Amino acid sequence: MSEFTDEILSCGYTGKVSADMKSNIIRAIVLHSTMRVVPMLDQLRKGLQLFDLPKVMEMHPDLCLPLFVPGEKDDRVDAAFILENCHPVFSDKGSVKYTKEVNVMNFFQDFLQEVEDCGEAEQMTAGKVMQWMTGQRHKPILPSDQKDFNITVKFNHDCDTNHTVCFPTVSACTRTITFPTAHLKTLNELKNIMGIAMKYGHHAKAQFDSMTKGIENQ
Ligand SMILES: [Zn+2]
């Protein structure tokens, strides 16, 4: 506790700093932070008064609440949110590669829709898919963050035919997912590969190999 002594004293607490004074210390900290916030809220209130908003807030608290409190309901990710924010880097229109890429995106859309409709039974939600792709499970709260929230979708066409499978790779920090088109020619392939990739992450390939080996040996 002694490592927090400076912080505790700077909150205006003057008693003994020890565990048995916990409730007194907490009271001092809460008071200190409330006192700091009150002038800010006062300023905010003055600003809102310019637009007569406090009156509107009194009359319609429910309508105004989401303006100030990030809602539980709204930050849940659904299939539509992921798709809206996906920006595929397509090859030239009309090329063979382009056709494959459009197919993959269609399968991905179907996959997300299925996850949304009946994924909970398999512990799969759109939020989990997004977390796997981007590292975050919820929609960004601030409108400015929402505007910048892009998921780049790339396609890898360079698989050779000497191996059984590749998994989509994700880079959460740049919010990029790369689909290996050679292994995603049907919806079932995509569902299977996404399931394994999300469950086992970097170990997906090893897991897949041991699973297929098991089947061969039977
Ligand atoms: Zn491959």
Residues whose N, C-alpha, C, O or C-beta is under 5 A from the ligand:
A	BS01	ZN	C159 D160 V165 C166 P180
